[in-house]
Amino acid sequence: MAAPAGHPAREARSECSEEALAAALADVPELARLLEIDPYLKPFAPDFQRRYKLFSKTLNNIGENEGGIDKFSRGYESFGVHRCADGGLYCKEWAPGAEGVFLTGDFNDWNPFAYPYKKLDFGKWELYIPPKQNRSVLVPHGSKLKVVIRSKSGEILYRISPWAKYVTRDSDNVNYDWIHWNPEHPYKFKHSKPKKPRGLRIYESHVGISSYEGKIASYKHFTCNILPRIKDLGYNCIQMMAIMEHAYYASFGYQITSFFAASSRFGTPEELKELVDTAHSMGITVLLDVVHSHASKNSEDGLNMFDGTESCYFHYGPRGNHNLWDSRLFAYSSWEVLRFLLSNIRWWLEEYGFDGFRFDGVTSMLYHHHGIGQNFSGDYHEYFGLEVDEDALTYIMLANHLVHTLYPDSITIAEDVSGMPALCFPISLGGAGFDYRLAMAVPDKWIQLLKEYKDEDWNMGNIVYTLTNRRYLEKCIAYAESHDQALVGDKTLAFWLMDAEMYTNMSVLTPFTPVIDRGIQLHKMIRLITHALGGEGYLNFMGNEFGHPEWLDFPRKGNNESYHYARRQFHLTDDDLLRYKFLNNFDRDMNKLEERCHWLSAPQAYVSEQHETNKIIAFERAGLLFVFNFHPSNSYTDYRLGTTVPGKYKIVLDSDAAEYGGHQRLDHNTDFFSKPFEHNNCPYSLLVYIPNRVALVLQNVDLPN
């Protein structure tokens, strides 16, 4: 097994010369292993060599000039504003385009020029303000501050420090205020980080929408009310969205204004720390959705134009703008930008105790075209050459190196739609160092099937192909739907399946309608086959586990600033008279079975059947036999299924069970015995009754657990 289906290099450039290959193998420690896994990458060995050398050169330069990446990534310890042991204040900023830098705030009645910074080399500025004579705190916790910049044109600009740890906005203000955060009793973590899970089961979460009330929910609410749900559902990981401060709530947290500040709209930094610590006490890993692919264009309360120039943290000119996102793009080759971003990574690990990151917008980072207008075909030429932004790729490698060096159990996930080879291989092999990538083609396939095809026209081979078409030994996070499908303008799977009837026919006191019956059965089947066949990790967006009935729409001008859709109606699944509980129960038991049997950490499944007429898919993984009958009406008595392992089988999960809103057509006390009867290239087989629209998991009880 080398490259995935649809790979590229069959028409690739001619093989690189023996000399070039030998040089690449000499420079990249384990490149030979990568080329053994995927021989089609051999013509591109010089590209891997160049990338690795750029990474190594930058890492060595950091060592020679900054004392190593450990010290380099602690920028937050000196930059920004810090209280000294003597009660004074030390301040430091990087503003290469400024003519003068000053500190002001309510501590000095907003006198803009009373405290000038001293200019240092390389565009840095520092300021020490001695303590008061009585040694009382000069700038108390909670004080408002501003950096004052005198630009080269003489303009006076009031700015928030890029290193600000807390910013907040009064209800009548447009812009955020920088608050000096230095509490007398900072939160002390009580629990150690959990071990790295064998198989990631991720609950994608947004604190602000976690209440059923039409308001912004808090860190406290999430800690007390949502964490217990996540634990009960069997998820072992939370991916937290919209934590890095963003001025525009409706940006879903993807237009960052203050990179070191936890969003104040949900509460205080100490309350976020308590949330992470409480999750750890439950054995739940916590990942941060980190946005280093771009930044908000805001200048009054963002990073843009910090020193009065457009090129301080970002590229100058067109290269510094993302036209689709209307945002700014980092200059990843800049020394101080590297310090800022790597320190930001470390800050969230050290200060808040996060266990890793889901890197947003990796495709945009990897290519100069940012993926705009690109339909990645799988041709390897698309992943190498001049279109690749190797400065950004070097930063990605440095970030992964830092994360995995600091905390070897940390997890990094790439949101990449392009399918770049080796993105999820270690750097020593020539990879970018991510642990996982998101399997972004999977939700698109389910939406396409529900939108464009009748059930009887679903192609079983195409479903299997989509769920198994991933790069060999590069781990994927599979998902049937994420927050993208929940957003207004799109539809969740539940909405595609049941639409308006979700509002009228979900009561258990009324008979199943054909629409609700189909919707509930397919919702379970789609999620289980994605979970079991689609990757080495699984992700669900909060609320979708029970078929949340409404899309997600944040308050904005277009909806009269309404919070009606910016919420999750968890009370629906708690109502015993509603059918949402059935989907919730199935999601929970699906996760609990994975926790017991570990299919996510098992080798990729062996698919024994994908029958187009019968609409049957069957496969083995982790000692379990998974069977799916997608046929809308045909049930099968004594259906022969192939298996590679002899023994007695029993049903361990049945989507047709009563507690999952099924029709109870199977007897769970039945024993299924395999016979040495070859079927579908398997040496053994067994006969099973398979009702229509049912997913079954059978376990060989003769095997040790």
ROKOL-588600 format. One record per residue: x, y, z of N, C-alpha, C in turn; residue in one letter. Coordinates in steps of 0.2 Angstrom, whole numbers, plus 5000, padded with zeros to 4 digits. Example, Ala and Ser with C-alpha at 12.3 -4.5 7.8 and 13.67 -1.06 7.14 Angstrom:
! ROKOL-588600
506649725039506249785039506649845039a/506449895035506849955036506450005039s/
//
This chain:
! ROKOL-588600
500449945000500050005000500450065000m/500450104995500850164995500450224995a/500250254989499850314989499150304989a/498750344991497950334990497750324983p/497150304982496850304976496850374973a/496950384966496950444963497550484964g/498150444965498750484966499050494959h/499550534960499750584955500350564951p/500850534954501450544951501550504945a/501050464943501050424937501250474931r/501050534931501250584926501750634928e/502050614934502450664937503150674933a/503450724936504150734932504550674932r/505050674928505450614928505850604934s/506050544935506450534942506950584943e/507050604949507650644951508250604950c/508850634949509450594947509650554954s/510050504953510350464958510750514963e/511050564960511450604965511050644969e/510450674966509950714970509650674975a/509450614973509150564978509550554984l/510150534982510650524988510750584992a/510850644989510950704993510350714998a/509750704995509150714999509050655005a/509250595004509250545009509750555014l/510350595012510850605017510650665022a/510250715019510050765023509450755027d/508950715025508350705029508350635032v/508450635039508650575043508250515041p/507550515040507250455039506750465032e/507050495027506750505021506650435018l/507050395018507050325015506450295017a/506250305023505650265026505050295022r/504950365022504450395018504350375011l/504950365007504950345000504750275000l/504950235005504750165005503950155006e/503650195010502950195011502550225005i/502850275001502550294995503050314990d/503250264986503750264981503650324976p/502950344975502750394970503050464972y/503250464978503550534981504350534979l/504650484976505350484975505550544970k/505150564965505350614961505450684965p/505050684970505050744974505550744980f/505950704980506450704986506850764987a/507050804982507350864983506950914986p/506250914985505850954988505750944996d/505750884998505750865005506450885008f/506950875004507650895006507650975008q/507451015003507451085004507051105010r/506451075010505951095016506351075023r/506651015023506950995029507551045031y/507851065026508451105027508251175029k/507651205026507451265029507251265036l/506851205038506751195045507351195049f/507851155047508451145051508851205052s/508851245047509251305047508851355051k/508251365051507851415055507951395063t/507851325064507951305071508651315073l/509151305069509851315071509951395072n/509651435068509751505069509451525076n/508851495077508551515084509051495089i/509351435089509751415094510351455095g/510651485089511251525089511151595092e/510551625090510351695091509951705097n/509551645099509051655105509151605110e/509651565110509751515115509351455115g/509051445109508551385108507851405107g/507451355105506751365104506351365110i/506651335115506351335122506251415124d/506851445124506851515126506551565121k/506651545115506351585110505551595110f/505251535112504551525113504251555119s/504651585123504351615130504351695129r/504151715123504151785122503651825126g/503151785128502651815133502851835140y/503451805141503751825148504051895148e/504251915142504551985142504152035138s/503852015133503452065129502752075132f/502552135131501852155134502052195140g/501652185146501752225152501752175158v/502252185162502352135167502552175174h/502252145179502452175186503052145188r/503552185190504152165193504152145200c/504652105203504652085210504652155214a/504952205212505052265216504452305216d/503852285212503252325212503252375206g/503852375202503852415196503552375190g/503652405184503252385178503752375173l/503852315169504252315164503852305157y/503952345152503552335146504052335140c/503752295135504152285129503752275123k/503952305118503552295112503952285106e/503752255100504052265094503652305089w/503952365087503552405083504152445078a/504352405073504852425069504752495065p/504052505064503952565060503752625064g/503852615071503652675075504152725076a/504052785077504452845078504552845086e/504052835089504052835097503452785099g/503552765105503152715109503052735116v/502452735118502252765125501752715128f/501752715135501252675138500752725142l/500152715141499652765145499052715148t/498652745152498052715155497752745160g/497252715163496952755169497452765175d/497952725175498452735180498852805180f/498852835174499152895174498652955171n/498052935172497452985169497552995162d/497752945158497752935151498252995148w/498753015151499253055149499653015143n/499553035137499852995132500652985131p/500953035134501653035132502153035139f/501753025145502153025151502652975152a/502552915148502952855149503252835142y/503752865140504052845133504452785134p/504452735129504852675129505552695126y/506052655127506752665125506852625119k/507052655113507152615107507752565108k/507652505106508152455106508352435099l/508752385098508952365091508352315088d/508352315082507852265078507152285079f/506952355080506352375081505952365087g/506352345092506052335099506152395103k/505652395108505552455112505452425119w/505752465125505652435131505552495136e/505252485142505052535147505052505153l/505452535158505352515165505052575169y/504552565173504252615177504352595184i/504752625188504952605195504252605199p/504252575205503752575209503552635213p/502952645215502852705219503252705226k/503352755229503752765235503552715240q/502852705241502652665246502652585244n/502952575238502952515235502352475233r/501752515233501152495231501152485223s/500652445221500652425214500452485210v/500952495205500852555200500252545196l/500152485193499652475188499252415191v/498652425195498352375198497952325193p/497852265196497452215192496852245190h/496652245183496052265181496052335178g/496652365178496752435175496752435167s/496452485164496452495157497152525155k/497352495149498052515146497952525139l/498452565136498552575129499252585128k/499452555122500152575119500052635114v/500352685115500352745111500852745106v/500752745099501252745094501252805090i/501852835090501952895085502252865079r/501852865073502052835067502552885064s/502852855058503352895055503052955051k/502352955050502053015047501853065053s/501953045059501753095065501153075067g/500753025065500053015067500152985074e/499652995079499652965085499152915086i/499352855087498952795087498852755094l/498252745096498152705102498052635100y/498452595103498452525102498352475108r/498152415107498152365112498752325110i/499152305115499752265115499652205111s/500052175106499852115103499952055109p/500252075114500352015119499852025125w/499352065124498852075129498552015131a/498451995138498251935141497451935142k/497151995142496452005143496152065140y/495652065136495352115133494552115134v/494252165135493552155136493152225133t/492552215132492152275129491552285133r/491552355134490852375137490352375132d/489752365135489152355130489052415125s/489252475127489152535123489752545119d/490252505119490852525115490852475109n/491152505104491352465098491952425098v/492452455101493152425102493252395109n/493752345109493952315115494352355119y/494352355125494852385130495352335132d/495952355133496552305135496552315143w/496452255146496452255154497052225156i/497352255161497952225164497752165169h/497952105167497652045170498252015175w/498152035181498652005186498351995193n/497951945193497551935199497951915205p/497751935211498151915217498151845218e/497651805216497551735217497451705211h/497951695207497851655200497651585201p/497251555196496951485197497551445197y/497551395202498051345202497751275200k/498051245195497851185192497951125197f/497451085198497351035203497450965200k/497350955193497350895190497950885185h/498250825184498750815179498350805172s/498750815167498550805160498350735159k/497850715155497650645154498250615149p/498250555149498750525144498450535137k/498850525132498650535125498150475124k/497550495121497050435120497250395114p/497150325115497250275109496850295103r/496250315104495850335098495450395100g/495550445096495250515098494550515096l/494150535101493350545100493250615102r/493250655097493250725098492550755098i/492350795103491750835104491950915102y/491750935096491950995094491451045097e/491751095101491351135106491451215105s/490851245106490851325106490551345113h/490951375117490651395124490051435123v/490051485119489551535119488851515117g/488851455113488151435111487951375115i/488251355120488151295124487551295128s/487151345129486551355133485951355128s/485351325130484751335126484451405127y/484751445131484451515132484751555126e/484351605124484651655119485151705122g/485651685123486251725126486851695125k/487451725127488051705127488251665133i/488351595132488451555138489151565141a/489351545147489951565150490351495151s/491051515152491451455154491251415160y/490951455165490651415171490051375169k/489651395164489051355162489351295158h/489851305154490051245150490351195155f/490751215160491051175165490551135169t/490051165171489551135176489051095172c/488851115166488251085162488451045156n/489051055153489151025146489750975147i/490250985151490750935152490450865155l/489950865160489650805161489350765156p/489050805151488650775145489250745141r/489750775140490250755135490550685138i/490650685145490950625148490450575147k/489850585148489350535148489250505141d/489350545136489250525129489850485127l/490450485131490950435129491550475125g/491450535124492050575120492650585125y/493250575123493850585127494250645125n/493950685121494350745119493850805117c/493950865119493550925117494050965113i/493750985107494051035103493651105104q/494051155107493651215109493751265104m/493251295101493251345096493151415099m/493351465095493251535097493451555104a/494051525106494351545113494751605112i/495251605107495651665106495151725104m/495351775107494851835107494751865100e/494151875098493951895092493351945093h/493452005090492952065091492252045088a/492252005083491651995079491351925081y/490851925085490651855088490451815082y/490051845077489851805071490451775067a/491051795068491551765064491751695066s/491351665072491451595074492151585077f/492451645079493151645082493751635077g/493551655070494051645065494351715063y/494151765066494451835064494751855071q/495351835073495751845079495951915079i/495851945085496052015086496652015092t/496551975097497051975102497251895103s/497851875101498051805101498151775107f/498351815112498551795119497951795124f/497451825122496851835126496351785125a/496051755131495551705130494851755130a/494451735126493851775125493451795131s/493451855132493151885138492351885138s/492051865132491351865132491051805136r/491551755137491251695140491451695148f/491951745150492151745157492851765157g/493151745163493851765164494351715162t/494951735162495551685161495551625166p/495351645172495351595178494851545177e/494251565174493651525173493851475167e/494151495162494351455157494851395160l/495351425164495851375167495451315171k/494951345174494551295178494151245174e/493951265168493551225163494051175161l/494651195159495151145156495351095162v/495451115168495651075173495151025175d/494551045175493951005177493850945171t/493950965165493950915160494550865161a/495150885163495650845164495450795170h/495150825175494950775181494450725178s/494150735173493650685170494050635165m/494750645164495050615159494950635152g/494750695151494650725144495150765142i/495450755136495950795133495650855130t/495950915130495650975128496151005123v/495851015117496251045111495951115110l/496451155108496251225106496251235098l/495651265096495651285089496051345088d/496651335085497151395085497151415078v/497151485077497051515071497651555069v/498151525066498751565064498851565057h/498251555053498251565046498151635044s/497851675048497651745046497451775052h/497351845052497151885057496651935055a/496251965060495752015059496052075056s/495752115052495952175049495952235054k/495552225060495452275065496152305067n/496252365067496852395070496752435076s/496152455078496052485084496052435090e/495852375089495852325094496152255091d/496552265086496852205083497552215082g/497852165078498552165077498752215070l/498252225066498352255060498652335061n/499152355057499352425058499652435065m/499852395068500052405075500552465076f/501052465072501552515072501452575067d/500852575064500652625059500852605052g/501152545051501352515045500952455044t/500752435037500352375036500852315036e/501452325037501952265036502252245043s/501952265048502252245055502252175056c/501752145056501652075057501452035051y/501352075046501052045040501452065034f/501252025028501652045022501352105020h/501852145016501652205013501352195006y/500852235005500452234998499952174998g/499852154991499352104990499452044994p/500052024995500251954998500051955005r/499952015008499752025015498952015016g/498552005011497852005012497551945009n/497051915013496651865010496051885008h/495951885001495351914998494751885000n/494651825000494051795002493851805009l/494351805014494151805021494251875023w/494451925019494551995021494952005027d/495551975027495951975033496651975031s/497151985036497851995035498151925036r/498751925032499151865032499851875034l/500051825039500651835042501251825038f/501851865039502451855036502851805040a/502751745038503051685042503851685042y/504151725038504851725037505151775042s/504751815045504951875049505151845056s/505751855059505951835065505551845071w/505251905071504851925077504151895076e/503951885070503251845069503351775071v/503951745069504051675072504051675080l/504351725083504351725090503651735093r/503251775090502551795092502151725091f/502151695085501751635084501951575088l/502551565089502851505093502651515100l/502751585102502651595109501851595111s/501451605106500751595106500551525107n/500851485103500751415104500951385111i/501551415114501751395120501351415126r/501051475125500651515130500051475132w/499651445126499051415127499251345131w/499751315129499951245132500151255140l/500551315141500851325148500351355152e/500051415150499651455154498951425155e/498651395150497951365151497951285151y/498451255150498451185151498151145145g/498151175139497851145133498351085131f/498051035128498350975127498550965119d/498451025116498651015108498151065105g/498251055098497851105094497551075088f/497051105085496751095079496951155075r/497451155070497651215066497151225061f/496851285061496351305056496751335050d/496351325044496651355038497251335036g/497451275037498151245035498251255027v/497751235023497751245016497951315014t/497651365017497851435016498551445017s/498751415022499451435024499951395019m/499851335017500251295013500451325006l/499951365003500051384996499951454995y/500351484991500251554989499551574987h/499251524983498551534981498051524986h/498251504992497751494998497251444997h/497251404991496751354990496151384986g/496151454985495651494982495551464974i/494951444973494851424966495251364964g/495551324968495851264967495451204968q/495451154963495151094964495651044964n/495951024970496450974970496250914968f/496650884963496550824959496850764962s/497450784966497850724968498450714964g/498550754959499150754955499750784960d/500250754961500750774966501150834964y/501050854958501350924956501050974960h/500450964962500051024965500351034972e/500750984975500950994982501751014982y/502051024977502751044976502851094972f/503351134972503551184968503351254970g/503351304966503351374967502651394971l/502151354970501451374973501451364980e/501951324983501951304990502351364994v/502051384999502351435003502751405008d/503451395007503851365011504051395017e/503951465018504051505024503451475029d/502851475026502351455031502451375033a/502651335028502751265030503251255035l/503851305034504351305040504051315046t/503651365047503351385053502851325056y/502551295051502151235053502551185056i/503151165053503551115056503851135062m/504051205063504351225070503751225075l/503151235073502651235078502551165081a/502451115076502451045078503051025082n/503551045080504151025084504151045091h/503951115092503951145098503351105102l/502851095100502251065103502450995106v/502750955101502950885103503550875107h/503950925107504550925111504350945118t/503950995119503751015126503350965129l/502850945126502350895128502250835123y/502650785124502650725119501950695118p/501450705123500850675123500350725119d/500550785117500150835114499950805107s/499350835105499050815099498950875094i/499150865088499050925083498650895077t/498150935075497750915069497750965064i/497850945058497850995052497150995049a/496851055048496351065043496551085036e/496651035032496951035026496451005021d/496251035016495751005011496150985005v/496851005004497250984998497450914998s/497550885004497850815004498650815003g/498950865005499750865004500050805007m/500450775003500750715006501250725012p/501250685016501750685022501550735027a/501050775026500850825031500750795038l/500550725039500550695045501050645047c/501650655044502250615046502650655050f/503050625054503550655058504050695053p/504350755056504750795053505450755050i/505650705054506250675053506150635046s/505550615044505350585038505250625032l/505350695034505150745028504450775029g/504150755034503450775035503350835039g/502750865039502650925043502550915050a/502450855053502450845060501750835063g/501150845059500550845062500350765064f/499950755069499750695071499150665067d/498650715065498050695061497950745056y/497550735051497250775047496450765047r/496050815046495350805045495150775038l/494750725039494550695033493950735030a/494150785026493650835024493150815019m/493350765015492950735009492350695012a/492350675018491850625021491150665021v/491150725025490450755026490250775019p/490650795015490450825008490050765004d/490350705005490050645002489350635005k/489250635011488550625014488050675012w/488250735012487850785010487650775002i/488150754998487950744991487450694990q/487550634994487150584994486350604996l/486350635001485650655004485350704999l/485750744996485550804992485350784985k/485750734982485650724975485450654973e/485350604978485250544976484650514980y/484250464977483750434981484150374984k/483850354990484150304994484350234990d/483950214985484050154981484550164976e/484750234975485350244970486050254974d/486050254980486650264984487150204981w/487750224980488250184978488750154983n/488650094985489050064991489750074990m/490050054984490750064983490950134983g/490650174981490850244982490850274989n/490350244993490350265000491050235004i/491150175002491750135005492350175003v/492450184996492950224993493150284997y/492650324998492750395001492950385008t/492650335012492850325019493550295020l/493750255015494450225016494950255012t/494850305008495350335003495750385007n/496250365011496650405014497350385014r/497850425015498550415014498750365019r/499150315017499350255021499750285027y/499650265033499950285039499950355041l/499550395037499450465039498750465043e/498650475049498050465053497550525051k/496950505051496350555049495850555055c/495550615055494950625060494350615055i/493950565056493350565051492750595055a/492350625051491750655054491150655048y/490550645051489950645046489750715045a/489850765050489750835050490050865055e/490250935054490550975059490251035060s/490551085063490151155063490051185056h/490451165051490351195044489651175042d/489351115043488751095041488151125045q/488351145051487851165055487651245054a/488151275051488051345050487451365045l/487151425046486551445042486851445035v/486351435031486551425023486751355021g/486851315026486951245025486451205029d/486451135029486051095033486451045037k/486251025043486450965046486250905043t/486550845044486250785042485550775044l/485350795050484650785053484250825049a/484450885047483950925043483850905036f/484450885033484350855026483850795027w/483950755032483550695032482750705034l/482650755039481950755042481650825041m/482050875040481850945038481250965043d/480750995040480251025044479850975049a/479850915047479550865052479850855059e/480450885059480850885066480450925071m/480050975068479751015073479050985075y/478750945071478050915072478050845074t/478550805072478350735072478950695076n/479250725081479750695085479550675092m/478850675093478550645099478450575099s/478650545105478550465105477850445106v/477450495107476650485108476350475101l/476650495096476450495089476750435085t/476450405080476750355076477350385072p/477850335070478350355066478050375059f/478250435056478050455049478650425045t/478550415039479050385035479750425035p/479650495035480150535035480550535041v/480250535047480650535053480950465054i/480550405052480850345053481450335049d/481450355042482050355038482650395041r/482450455043482950505046483350475052g/482950445057483250425063483650365061i/483450315057483850255056484450275052q/484450315047485050335043485550375047l/485250425051485750465055486150415059h/485950365062486350325066486850285062k/486550255056487050215051487550255049m/487450325047487950365044488450375049i/488350395055488750405060489250345062r/488950285062489250225064489750205059l/489550205053490050185047490650235046i/490450305048490950355047491450345053t/491250325059491650315065492050255064h/491750205062492150135061492550125055a/492450165050492750145044493250205041l/493050265044493250325041493950355043g/494250325048494850355051495150325057g/495650365060495950345066495750395072e/495250435071494950475075494250495073g/493850515077493150535076492950605079y/492550645075492350705078491650715077l/491350755082490650775081490550845084n/490150885081489950955083489450955088f/489550985093489050985099488350995097m/487950945099487150945098487050905092g/487450895087487350855082487250775083n/487550755089487450685091486650665092e/486250715094485550705095485150735089f/485450755084485050775078484750845079g/485250895082484950965083484550985078h/483951015080483451035075483551095071p/484051135073484051205069484851215068e/484851255063485551275061485851325066w/486451345064486851395069486951455065l/486651515069486751575066486851625071d/487451655071487651705076487251775075f/487151805081486851875080487251925076p/486851955071487251995066486652045063r/486852085059486352135056485852095052k/486052045049485552015044485051975048g/485051965054484551935058484351975064n/484452035064484252085069484552065076n/485252045075485652035081485351985086e/484951935083484651885086485051825089s/484951805095485251745098484851685097y/484351685094483851625093484251565091h/484651575086484951515083485651505085y/485951545090486551545092486551505099a/486251445099486151405105486151335103r/486151295108486151225107485551195112r/485051165110484451145114484551075117q/485051075121485151005125484550985129f/484051025130483451005134483050955130h/483150955123482750915119482850845120l/483550825121483750755122483550735129t/483450785134483250765141482550745141d/482150765136481450755136481250685134d/481050645139480850575138480350565133d/479950615131479350615126479550625119l/480250645118480450665112480950615109l/480950605103481450555100482150575099r/482350635101483050655101483450605105y/483150585110483550545115483750475112k/483450455107483650395104484350405100f/484350455097485050475093485550485098l/485450515104485950535109486150465112n/485650415113485850355116486350315112n/486150315105486550275100487250305100f/487350375100487950405100488350385106d/488050385111488450365118488650295117r/488250255115488450175115488950165110d/488950195104489450195099490150215102m/490150265105490750285108491050235113n/490550215118490750175123491050105120k/490750085115490950025112491650035109l/491750085106492450105103492950105109e/492750135115493150135120493350065123e/492950025122493049955124493449915119r/493349925113493649885108494149915104c/494249985104494850015101494850015093h/494350015090494450015082494750075079w/494750135083495050185080495850185080l/496150145085496850135085497050065081s/496550035079496649965075496849985068a/497149935064497349945057496649955053p/496749985047496150005043495749945042q/495149945041494649895041494749855035a/494549785035494549745029493849735027y/493749765021493049775018492949705014v/492449665017492249605013491749605008s/491249655009490749665005490449735004e/490349754998490049814996489549804990q/488949774992488549744987488049794984h/488049814978487649864975486949854975e/486749794973486049774973485649764980t/486049734984485749724991485849784996n/486349824994486449884998486749865004k/487249815004487549795010488249815010i/488549835016489249845017489449805023i/489949765023490249735028490949735029a/491249745035491949745036492149725043f/492749705043493049685050493549735052e/493549755059494049795061494049785069r/494649785072494749775079494349715082a/494349655078493949595080493249605080g/492949655077492249665076492049655069l/491449635068491149625061490549675061l/490649725057490149785056489749765049f/489149775050488649755044488149815044v/488049845037487649895036487149875030f/486549885031486049875026485649935025n/485949975019485650035017485050035013f/484749965012484249965007483549995011h/483250035007482650065010482050015012p/482049955009481449915010481649845011s/482249815008482349745008482749725015n/482449675018482749645024482949575021s/483449545024483749485022483849435028y/483549375026483549315031484149275029t/484549255034485049205033485549235028d/485749295029486249325024486949305026y/487249285021487949255022488449315022r/488849315028489349365028490049335029l/490549355026491249325026491549355033g/492049315035492449335041493049295041t/493549325043494249305043494449265049t/493949265054494149235061493549185063v/493649125064493149085066492949095073p/492249065075492049075082491349095082g/491149105089490449125090490349195090k/489849225087489749295087489149315090y/489149375093488549395097488449475095k/487849495094487749565093487949615099i/488349665098488549705103488249775102v/488049795096487749855095487249845089l/486649875090486149855085485749925084d/485749955079485350025078484650015078s/484449945077483649935077483449925084d/483849925089483549915096483149975099a/482649955103482150005106482450065108a/483050065112483250125115483550165110e/483650145104483950195099483350215094y/482750205096482150215091482150175085g/482350105086482350055081481650015081g/481649965077481049925077481049855080h/481649845084481749785088481549715084q/481949715078481849655074482349605075r/482749615080483349565081483349535088l/483449475089483549445096484249445098d/484449485103485149495105485449435109h/484949385110485249325113485449265108n/485349285102485549235097486349235096t/486549175095487249155094487349145087d/487849175084487949165076488649125076f/488649065073489249025073489549025066f/490149045065490449035059490648965057s/490648955050490748895047491348905042k/491748845042492348855037492048855030p/491648895028491348905021491548975018f/492048965013492349025010491749075007e/491849135009491349185006491749255005h/491649285000491949354999492649355001n/493049304998493749305000493949295007n/493449275011493549255018493549185019c/493949155023493949085024493349055028p/492949095032492449075036491849125034y/491249105036490649145035490149125040s/489649165041489049155045488449185042l/487849155045487249175042486849225047l/486649285045486349335049485749365046v/485249375050484649415048484749485049y/484749525043484849595042484249635040i/483949665045483349705043483549765038p/483049795035483249855031483449915035n/483849955033484050015036484250005044r/484749955044485049935051485749935050v/486149955056486849945057486949895062a/487349845061487449795067488249785068l/488349775074489049765076489049695080v/489449645077489449585080490249565083l/490249535088490949525091491049455092q/491649425090491849355091491949345099n/491449315102491549305109492049255111v/492349215106492849165108493549195108d/493549255106494249295106494249325113l/494949335115495049365122494949445120p/494649485125494549555125495149585125n/
//
